[in-house]
Amino acid sequence: MQDKEITIYDLAERLNISATTVSRGLQDHPAINKKTKKKIFDLATELGYRSNKFASNLRKQKTNTIGVIVPRLNSLFMSAVISGIEKIVNNSGYNLIISQSFEQEKKEKANAATMFNSRVDALIVSLASDTQDFSHFDSFNKKNIPIIFFDRVAEEIQSTKVLIDNFKAGYSITKHLIEQGCKEILHITGNISRNVYRDRFEGYKKALADHKIEFKPDLFISNDLTEQALQDIFANDIFKRDKMPDGLFITNDSAAAVALTILKDAGFSVPKDIAIVGFNNDLISRVTEPAITTVNYPGNEMGENIARILINHLDGEGDLSFTSTVILNAELILRPSSQRNKNNE
C-alpha cells in the first residue's frame, strides 16, 4: 500500500468493520465506542491515512476557503488588511486564497474566474485601478456567493463595503496645509474613477472652497503614482512652471517619498518651500527626512472587520443579503514634512 492513497475502505477491510463505522470513528462520533475509535486512529496513523477534505466539502457544498483579490501586495496597508483577515478566518476554520490584479482589469477578471472555479465560499475584493466592467462578479451573485469590497469598492454592485471616510481625510489634509500658510496646493492622485481617489479629491476641493481659495485645474494631476510618472511630471511640467506650488497633497506615501526626494534634489526645502502630505502611514513615511505627514489607514482593523462580517454570515449569524457600508476612522498624523507653524498645532 506504500504508493497507494489510503482510503476509509482500506481501513475498514483491515479492521473488519464497515466503512461507515470508520468514517464516524475518524470524526469522533459519540456512537462509536472508545476502543474502536482507538483502533481506527492507530491504524490510520500507521498507514498514513489522510482525510479527503476536498471531497467531503464538495458534498457539503462548502470548501472553507475565502478568496481575496487585491491590486498589489507590496504595501504596508494591504499587508495589514490581509493579516487582519487571516487572523480572524484562520481562527474560524477557514483558509485564504490570495491573488493580486497588478492594477489590471484583465488580471482581476482572471483571478475572479480562478476563485469561482476553486469554489470559494466568499470573495473579498479591492478593485484594480482601471476596472470599469464588473461582469466578472455576476457568477458569484448568481450562486449567492457573498462578496465584500474594501477600500476601492464597486459602488454599482449591491454588497457590503468596508472603507474609511476618504472625503473627510482629503478635507483634513487640505485644511491642515492651508493652516500652515499654503495657498497653492498641488493635488497628485490616482485614477479618480476609483472611489478612494475621487472622494479625497472632493474633500480637497471642499476645503479650498471653505477657506475661500479658488480651485485651479492646473493644481490637480491624476496619474498612476509610480516613481517614473512622478519624475516625468516634475521634469516636464511642475519645474517648468512660473509659479511653484507651496503645498503638495499626494495620495500615497511611496509617491510622497519620491516627490520629497525629487524636490530636495532640486534644491527645495521641505516644508519651508513646499509642505508635503502623503497617505496610508506606510513605513517609508516615517523614515524619510523630514518624516512625512500622512493619514493612518487602519489596515489591520479593516481586515478584522471584513473577516468578522463574512464569518458571521457564513456561519449563519449574520446576513449579507442587504447592502451596508462600514466606515472606519482614519487619523491625520502630523510630522515635520508639513509643519511650518508647529506652535499652532
Secondary structure as GFF3:
##gff-version 3
##sequence-region A 1 345
A	DSSP	alpha_helix	8	15	.	.	.	ID=ss1
A	DSSP	alpha_helix	19	26	.	.	.	ID=ss2
A	DSSP	alpha_helix	34	47	.	.	.	ID=ss3
A	DSSP	alpha_helix	53	60	.	.	.	ID=ss4
A	DSSP	beta_strand	65	70	.	.	.	ID=ss5
A	DSSP	alpha_helix	76	91	.	.	.	ID=ss6
A	DSSP	beta_strand	95	100	.	.	.	ID=ss7
A	DSSP	alpha_helix	105	117	.	.	.	ID=ss8
A	DSSP	beta_strand	122	125	.	.	.	ID=ss9
A	DSSP	three_ten_helix	135	137	.	.	.	ID=ss10
A	DSSP	alpha_helix	138	142	.	.	.	ID=ss11
A	DSSP	beta_strand	147	150	.	.	.	ID=ss12
A	DSSP	beta_strand	160	164	.	.	.	ID=ss13
A	DSSP	alpha_helix	166	179	.	.	.	ID=ss14
A	DSSP	beta_strand	185	189	.	.	.	ID=ss15
A	DSSP	alpha_helix	195	210	.	.	.	ID=ss16
A	DSSP	three_ten_helix	217	219	.	.	.	ID=ss17
A	DSSP	beta_strand	220	222	.	.	.	ID=ss18
A	DSSP	alpha_helix	227	236	.	.	.	ID=ss19
A	DSSP	three_ten_helix	238	240	.	.	.	ID=ss20
A	DSSP	beta_strand	247	250	.	.	.	ID=ss21
A	DSSP	alpha_helix	253	265	.	.	.	ID=ss22
A	DSSP	beta_strand	275	277	.	.	.	ID=ss23
A	DSSP	alpha_helix	284	287	.	.	.	ID=ss24
A	DSSP	beta_strand	294	296	.	.	.	ID=ss25
A	DSSP	alpha_helix	299	314	.	.	.	ID=ss26
A	DSSP	beta_strand	325	328	.	.	.	ID=ss27
A	DSSP	beta_strand	331	333	.	.	.	ID=ss28
A	DSSP	three_ten_helix	342	344	.	.	.	ID=ss29
###
